[in-house]
């Protein structure tokens, strides 16, 4: 999918959660929506866009939510790969 389209879609999700007065809940809502409704490859493309373009085009709230979720997701993945 076109990365610009993903950025646009992520910003639409962010616009919905922008009304939430608790920023942490808004960020959780954005991250939760992306986890539940976006295919893994869509999330991967958005993360790649974030890394390559420093989140260009993403709203501040979406940028923060995706960045925080990416850090958490990458840590979780690394922990799952470690042998016991």
MDTraj code that builds the backbone (N, CA, C; nanometers):
import mdtraj as md
import numpy as np

residues = "UNK UNK UNK UNK UNK UNK UNK UNK UNK UNK UNK UNK UNK UNK UNK UNK UNK UNK UNK UNK UNK UNK UNK UNK UNK UNK UNK UNK UNK UNK UNK UNK UNK UNK UNK UNK UNK UNK UNK UNK UNK UNK UNK UNK UNK UNK UNK UNK UNK UNK UNK UNK UNK UNK UNK UNK UNK UNK UNK UNK UNK UNK UNK UNK UNK UNK UNK UNK UNK UNK UNK UNK UNK UNK UNK UNK UNK UNK UNK UNK UNK UNK UNK UNK".split()
xyz = np.array([
    [0.0850, -0.1178, 0.0000],
    [0.0000, 0.0000, 0.0000],
    [0.0894, 0.1238, 0.0000],
    [0.0414, 0.2282, -0.0617],
    [0.1149, 0.3537, -0.0699],
    [0.1366, 0.4116, 0.0707],
    [0.2614, 0.4398, 0.1095],
    [0.2875, 0.4934, 0.2427],
    [0.2119, 0.6235, 0.2727],
    [0.1928, 0.7073, 0.1715],
    [0.1182, 0.8311, 0.1938],
    [-0.0268, 0.8005, 0.2319],
    [-0.0812, 0.6956, 0.1750],
    [-0.2178, 0.6538, 0.2090],
    [-0.2239, 0.6052, 0.3537],
    [-0.1220, 0.5313, 0.3952],
    [-0.1168, 0.4835, 0.5331],
    [-0.1059, 0.6010, 0.6308],
    [-0.0245, 0.6985, 0.5961],
    [-0.0103, 0.8181, 0.6795],
    [-0.1454, 0.8884, 0.6914],
    [-0.2134, 0.9024, 0.5798],
    [-0.3455, 0.9669, 0.5798],
    [-0.4437, 0.8896, 0.6680],
    [-0.4459, 0.7581, 0.6528],
    [-0.5368, 0.6745, 0.7316],
    [-0.5035, 0.6831, 0.8804],
    [-0.3748, 0.6795, 0.9138],
    [-0.3340, 0.6883, 1.0538],
    [-0.3762, 0.8232, 1.1126],
    [-0.3628, 0.9291, 1.0345],
    [-0.4040, 1.0613, 1.0813],
    [-0.5553, 1.0690, 1.1014],
    [-0.6313, 0.9992, 1.0199],
    [-0.7768, 0.9953, 1.0392],
    [-0.8113, 0.9267, 1.1712],
    [-0.7414, 0.8195, 1.2005],
    [-0.7614, 0.7507, 1.3280],
    [-0.7250, 0.8459, 1.4423],
    [-0.6135, 0.9147, 1.4266],
    [-0.5711, 1.0109, 1.5277],
    [-0.6714, 1.1228, 1.5476],
    [-0.7343, 1.1679, 1.4407],
    [-0.8339, 1.2750, 1.4512],
    [-0.9518, 1.2301, 1.5373],
    [-0.9877, 1.1048, 1.5258],
    [-1.0968, 1.0520, 1.6083],
    [-1.0585, 1.0569, 1.7561],
    [-0.9373, 1.0128, 1.7872],
    [-0.8934, 1.0056, 1.9262],
    [-0.8453, 1.1399, 1.9811],
    [-0.8311, 1.2390, 1.8964],
    [-0.7882, 1.3723, 1.9394],
    [-0.8838, 1.4305, 2.0439],
    [-1.0094, 1.3927, 2.0379],
    [-1.1094, 1.4448, 2.1321],
    [-1.0908, 1.3905, 2.2738],
    [-1.0147, 1.2847, 2.2881],
    [-0.9908, 1.2257, 2.4207],
    [-0.9030, 1.3208, 2.5025],
    [-0.9528, 1.3679, 2.6179],
    [-0.8741, 1.4628, 2.6968],
    [-0.7478, 1.4016, 2.7595],
    [-0.7492, 1.2713, 2.7836],
    [-0.6327, 1.2037, 2.8414],
    [-0.5425, 1.1576, 2.7258],
    [-0.4281, 1.2240, 2.7124],
    [-0.3375, 1.1951, 2.5995],
    [-0.2936, 1.0491, 2.5973],
    [-0.2673, 0.9935, 2.7139],
    [-0.2241, 0.8537, 2.7198],
    [-0.3330, 0.7602, 2.6680],
    [-0.4566, 0.7871, 2.7033],
    [-0.5674, 0.7054, 2.6515],
    [-0.5833, 0.7221, 2.5012],
    [-0.5639, 0.8435, 2.4525],
    [-0.5720, 0.8671, 2.3083],
    [-0.4642, 0.7873, 2.2357],
    [-0.3437, 0.7882, 2.2893],
    [-0.2343, 0.7141, 2.2269],
    [-0.2613, 0.5636, 2.2308],
    [-0.3151, 0.5151, 2.3425],
    [-0.3506, 0.3736, 2.3523],
    [-0.4601, 0.3378, 2.2524],
    [-0.5555, 0.4293, 2.2346],
    [-0.6630, 0.4058, 2.1392],
    [-0.6121, 0.3951, 1.9971],
    [-0.5202, 0.4830, 1.9616],
    [-0.4620, 0.4796, 1.8267],
    [-0.3851, 0.3499, 1.8070],
    [-0.2987, 0.3188, 1.9010],
    [-0.2180, 0.1967, 1.8897],
    [-0.3077, 0.0726, 1.8869],
    [-0.4097, 0.0714, 1.9708],
    [-0.5015, -0.0423, 1.9735],
    [-0.5750, -0.0600, 1.8423],
    [-0.6191, 0.0506, 1.7838],
    [-0.6885, 0.0439, 1.6548],
    [-0.5951, -0.0137, 1.5484],
    [-0.4717, 0.0350, 1.5451],
    [-0.3766, -0.0149, 1.4458],
    [-0.3496, -0.1638, 1.4656],
    [-0.3392, -0.2077, 1.5889],
    [-0.3141, -0.3499, 1.6160],
    [-0.4328, -0.4367, 1.5751],
    [-0.5538, -0.3883, 1.6039],
    [-0.6734, -0.4697, 1.5776],
    [-0.7164, -0.4703, 1.4313],
    [-0.7011, -0.3590, 1.3623],
    [-0.7627, -0.3469, 1.2311],
    [-0.6655, -0.3360, 1.1137],
    [-0.5385, -0.3151, 1.1389],
    [-0.4417, -0.3065, 1.0304],
    [-0.3671, -0.4383, 1.0182],
    [-0.3424, -0.4783, 0.8941],
    [-0.2620, -0.5981, 0.8708],
    [-0.1190, -0.5716, 0.9182],
    [-0.0482, -0.6773, 0.9599],
    [0.0905, -0.6586, 1.0048],
    [0.1780, -0.5872, 0.9017],
    [0.1583, -0.6164, 0.7753],
    [0.2420, -0.5501, 0.6742],
    [0.2109, -0.4011, 0.6639],
    [0.0864, -0.3624, 0.6900],
    [0.0520, -0.2195, 0.6908],
    [0.1218, -0.1496, 0.8070],
    [0.1197, -0.2148, 0.9238],
    [0.1887, -0.1581, 1.0401],
    [0.3381, -0.1498, 1.0141],
    [0.3934, -0.2527, 0.9521],
    [0.5363, -0.2538, 0.9218],
    [0.5722, -0.1409, 0.8254],
    [0.4874, -0.1172, 0.7263],
    [0.5128, -0.0080, 0.6317],
    [0.5081, 0.1268, 0.7022],
    [0.4132, 0.1441, 0.7919],
    [0.4038, 0.2702, 0.8648],
    [0.5263, 0.2897, 0.9539],
    [0.5712, 0.1832, 1.0195],
    [0.6916, 0.1926, 1.1024],
    [0.8140, 0.2250, 1.0179],
    [0.8238, 0.1645, 0.9006],
    [0.9350, 0.1947, 0.8113],
    [0.9307, 0.3411, 0.7691],
    [0.8109, 0.3913, 0.7387],
    [0.7944, 0.5320, 0.7016],
    [0.8399, 0.6216, 0.8178],
    [0.8003, 0.5836, 0.9363],
    [0.8366, 0.6610, 1.0553],
    [0.9880, 0.6671, 1.0696],
    [1.0545, 0.5545, 1.0511],
    [1.2002, 0.5492, 1.0629],
    [1.2702, 0.6237, 0.9496],
    [1.2249, 0.6026, 0.8283],
    [1.2923, 0.6605, 0.7110],
    [1.2654, 0.8089, 0.6925],
    [1.1467, 0.8531, 0.7307],
    [1.1062, 0.9913, 0.7032],
    [1.0767, 1.0709, 0.8299],
    [1.1184, 1.0134, 0.9434],
    [1.0983, 1.0792, 1.0730],
    [0.9526, 1.1170, 1.0967],
    [0.8638, 1.0350, 1.0454],
    [0.7215, 1.0563, 1.0688],
    [0.6614, 1.1711, 0.9907],
    [0.7277, 1.2135, 0.8865],
    [0.6779, 1.3247, 0.8047],
    [0.5332, 1.2999, 0.7628],
    [0.4494, 1.3990, 0.7874],
    [0.3093, 1.3901, 0.7484],
    [0.2183, 1.3399, 0.8578],
    [0.2737, 1.2751, 0.9595],
    [0.1918, 1.2274, 1.0703],
    [0.1675, 1.3413, 1.1688],
    [0.0492, 1.3441, 1.2257],
    [0.0229, 1.4425, 1.3307],
    [0.1080, 1.4069, 1.4519],
    [0.1262, 1.5035, 1.5395],
    [0.2095, 1.4810, 1.6576],
    [0.1568, 1.3660, 1.7424],
    [0.0258, 1.3621, 1.7631],
    [-0.0347, 1.2571, 1.8455],
    [-0.0131, 1.1192, 1.7837],
    [-0.0355, 1.1067, 1.6553],
    [-0.0176, 0.9779, 1.5871],
    [0.1292, 0.9377, 1.5884],
    [0.2158, 1.0337, 1.5623],
    [0.3603, 1.0072, 1.5632],
    [0.4017, 0.9510, 1.6987],
    [0.3591, 1.0151, 1.8066],
    [0.3936, 0.9689, 1.9411],
    [0.3349, 0.8307, 1.9688],
    [0.2107, 0.8097, 1.9299],
    [0.1450, 0.6806, 1.9553],
    [0.2146, 0.5677, 1.8807],
    [0.2470, 0.5908, 1.7557],
    [0.3123, 0.4868, 1.6744],
    [0.4525, 0.4615, 1.7266],
    [0.5246, 0.5675, 1.7594],
    [0.6618, 0.5526, 1.8103],
    [0.6611, 0.4744, 1.9426],
    [0.5732, 0.5112, 2.0344],
    [0.5666, 0.4420, 2.1629],
    [0.5281, 0.2960, 2.1440],
    [0.4326, 0.2704, 2.0560],
    [0.3890, 0.1343, 2.0299],
    [0.4987, 0.0542, 1.9606],
    [0.5721, 0.1172, 1.8705],
    [0.6789, 0.0479, 1.7988],
    [0.7865, 0.0030, 1.8962],
    [0.8225, 0.0897, 1.9883],
    [0.9236, 0.0546, 2.0876],
    [0.8767, -0.0628, 2.1708],
    [0.7535, -0.0585, 2.2151],
    [0.6960, -0.1658, 2.2950],
    [0.6884, -0.2954, 2.2145],
    [0.6428, -0.2873, 2.0904],
    [0.6279, -0.4061, 2.0057],
    [0.7633, -0.4687, 1.9748],
    [0.8628, -0.3867, 1.9473],
    [0.9962, -0.4397, 1.9167],
    [1.0572, -0.5049, 2.0389],
    [1.0344, -0.4482, 2.1574],
    [1.0837, -0.5075, 2.2801],
    [1.0151, -0.6419, 2.3041],
    [0.8836, -0.6461, 2.2870],
    [0.8096, -0.7711, 2.3040],
    [0.8614, -0.8784, 2.2087],
    [0.8847, -0.8415, 2.0826],
    [0.9334, -0.9364, 1.9829],
    [1.0721, -0.9870, 2.0211],
    [1.1583, -0.8990, 2.0688],
    [1.2927, -0.9392, 2.1083],
    [1.2867, -1.0349, 2.2268],
    [1.1999, -1.0081, 2.3215],
    [1.1875, -1.0958, 2.4374],
    [1.1355, -1.2336, 2.3987],
    [1.0457, -1.2394, 2.3008],
    [0.9920, -1.3686, 2.2557],
    [1.0987, -1.4508, 2.1857],
    [1.1965, -1.3861, 2.1238],
    [1.3015, -1.4580, 2.0510],
    [1.4117, -1.5105, 2.1431],
    [1.4204, -1.4570, 2.2643],
    [1.5288, -1.4991, 2.3548],
    [1.5001, -1.6385, 2.4077],
    [1.6039, -1.7239, 2.4090],
    [1.5851, -1.8583, 2.4655],
    [1.5723, -1.8491, 2.6176],
    [1.5008, -1.9459, 2.6743],
    [1.4821, -1.9490, 2.8194],
    [1.6091, -1.9830, 2.8929],
])
top = md.Topology()
chain = top.add_chain()
for i, resn in enumerate(residues, 1):
    res = top.add_residue(resn, chain, resSeq=i)
    for name in ("N", "CA", "C"):
        top.add_atom(name, md.element.get_by_symbol(name[0]), res)
traj = md.Trajectory(xyz[None], top)
